[in-house]
Amino acid sequence: MAFDIDMIKKVYGRVTERVDKAREVTGKPLTLAEKILYSHLWDGNANTAFVRGKDYVDFAPDRIACQDATAQMALLQFMHAGKPQVAVPTTVHCDHLIQAKVGADKDLKRANETSNEVFDFLGSVSNKYGIGFWKPGAGIIHQVVLENYAFPGGMMIGTDSHTVNAGGLGMVAIGVGGADAVDVMAGMPWELKFPKLIGVKLTGKLSGWTAPKDVILKVAGILTVKGGTGAIIEYFGEGAESMSCTGKGTICNMGAEVGATTSTFGYDASMDRYLRSTGRADVADAANEVKEYLTGDAEVYANPEQYFDEVIEINLSELEPHLNGPFTPDLATPISKMSETAKKNDWPLKVEYGLIGSCTNSSYEDISRAASLAKQVADKKLKTKSNFTITPGSEQVRYTIERDGFIDTFDKIGATVFANACGPCIGMWDRAGSEKEERNTIVHSFNRNFAKRADGNPNTMAFVGSPELVTAIAISGRLDFNPLTDKLINEDGEEVMLDEPRGYELPPEGFAVEDAGYQAPAEDGSDVNVVVADDSERLQLLAPFKPWDGKNIMGAKLLIKAFGKCTTDHISMAGPWLRFRGHLDNISNNCLIGAVNAYNQKTNLVKNQLTGEYGGVPDTQREYKKAGVPTIVVGDHNYGEGSSREHAAMEPRHLGVKVVLVKSFARIHETNLKKQGMLALTFANEADYDLIQEDDTFNFVDLESFAPEKQITIEVVHADGSKDVIKTNHTYNEGQIGWFKAGSALNLIAAANA
């Protein structure tokens, strides 16, 4: 039986009335995304048709999921909310703090020793406030959610950008910052700008070497890393229905890489099969009673151009396997063009590592198809030329693939099986030799491949592909290997070709597990004590940020003008810094150290206008804060792309940065800045970015009249005394301006519950 089945049945019990009312109010058929959004309005039945991309709307999500790195800050904030228990079902998953190095057992043991304080904290807070707790080794949050909590037609938010993975089971699941999650935990509405809609029509059927991963790699190449910003991507068509539920999850997972609010698929037979296979026949039965309300209306899918803001069509029968990269997930190359493209760009052709698994591609289907290739190594007398690793997504998947002999198959080709955790995908990989920063190539089935992300080496070129393509390339050892056409030389000197991968959508003998790793909370947690040591280096109780003084910000200095791509990895690195995610002051020592300074093209080296000397970004900002000097950060397009980590907003806020001014924001990061009481602005004229000089002083001359849809004027005073006056835009509504005035959204929650 499913977790929270009563809540799920309640959602289904109201969906018909709410969707019917939404159709009446809008006067048109509805997409699936619209059905889920309108059926989760905070105020109940719809009484107005919302304008996509403009109207801010209050929603009532069904549940919340948090991973351990972001849960620390979220729960530290929730402790200030004054609530005895979370208002909606919530879970915490310990998956980010387990470093991959040797193998599953030793790595998990080391993580339990080095991060014991954090795990104990998360466990005790979960126990106290009624939160389900998944212990270290239980699996990666998104795979565990898909197996246990996701349900068609539901709405979920999670403190990780890849929360969107649950769209594979027909949800609207959205990544948010911890402050957003705290709102919902505290029983308050969750606000979102009503998304635009992108429809992706899938025709034909996948076959041979092509996998669901190739669909999203193709879409990423079309939309780029910001093409989905502010939109929900909805997949439909015969091709969508022909894919597995977990394949759909892979596609939705990487929707985060095009900036989409989320992605989703309509309820179909593959979801029914997956629910039953994972022990949730009760959810499948309930969904089947309202199934026409859990997918888009027929008229929408028949005439998508009339109902979506943008429509993309992909013929799966013609789709080719892709490799995307390096350094960005939207640089898409069909495998037939890789040899030519790699040589043209002088990418290292020797592949050092092939890595499969992670939250993106760790399903039973993924592993079984990769294992079918691994088995051919012995059968065809081959040797695997690259190092090869597998990261299972959950203990349930790991236990089942071990039972079915796949781990033994991987062992025979010298593979390393890492713990059921994020590991290399998020930079938690202690890769031998990476400190040498040698130029090299790796291929993986993860979702992101930003510079330094996997192993900390800026010269590692990472390419993203399906698990089966990664496995084939690892066997060959070469980036330019095309398994559809190229032959390999075996130990007998014979030319052989790899057979097409084969696998199972679901385990023929069913899933099995001895200990899934779940810990239920106490029914009454009032007597549970949460202890944070004053001298802890890992955890720090939060102090509220100071409210705005109501005055114009005058005399602000430039901390850094970031050049080019500036993701949340650049603003607040992961990897070894993850250990400080619960200690705001300590982790603030990584603030913007990965951002490239536009004036010297170097990282972590900016001019201190108080001394005229150059130093690290955090050290320089701490001096500004000590001197009481307000500061501003300037950035390029899609600033804050990537992870949902709110540390990228909390760190500059903690260190005293007042304003972030950019050409454009990634959605989650802009919201995170607003939640923490920061001023998030965009250039009204993007060319004004070029006016900003290293020694500038900034005066916000009309901030005192801060209001929705009213531009904010900045007087930029240059070192020679000359001035430029620039106009900036913002997207704050009245409620969000209230966050700014109060110093943060949390300050308002705490005041309301005082």
Secondary structure, DSSP 8 states (H G I E B T S, - for coil): --TTHHHHHHHHHHHHHHHHHHHHHHTS---HHHHHHHTTBTTSS--S---TTT-EEEE--SEEEEEHHHHHHHHHHHTTTT-SS-SS-EEEE--SS--BSS-HHHHHHHHHHHTHHHHHHHHHHHHHHT-EEE-TTSB-HHHHHHHHT--TT-EEEESSGGGGGGGGGT-EEEE--HHHHHHHHTT--EEEE--EEEEEEEES---TT--HHHHHHHHHHHHTTTTTBTEEEEEESHHHHTS-HHHHHHHHHGGGGGTBSEEEE---HHHHHHHHHTT-HHHHHHHHHTGGGSS--HHHHHSGGGT-SEEEEEETTT---EEE-SSSTT-EEEHHHHHHHHHHHT---BEEEEEEETTTB-SHHHHHHHHHHHHHHHHTT----SEEEEE-SBHHHHHHHHHTTHHHHHHHTT-EE--SS-GGGGT-B--TTGGG---EEEEESSS---TTTTTS-TTEEEEE--HHHHHHHHHHTBTT--TTT--EE-TTS-EE--------SS-TT----S---EE---S--TT------TT-SSB----------SS---SEEEEEEB-S--BHHHHS--GGGGGGTB-HHHHGGGTTTTSBBTTTS-BS-EE-TTTS-EE-HHHHHHHHHHHT--EEEEE-TTBTBS---THHHHHHHHHTEEEEEES-B-HHHHHHHHHTT-EEEEESSGGGGGG--TT-EEEETTGGG--TT--EEEEEE-TTS-EEEEEEE----HHHHHHHHHTSHHHHHHHHT-
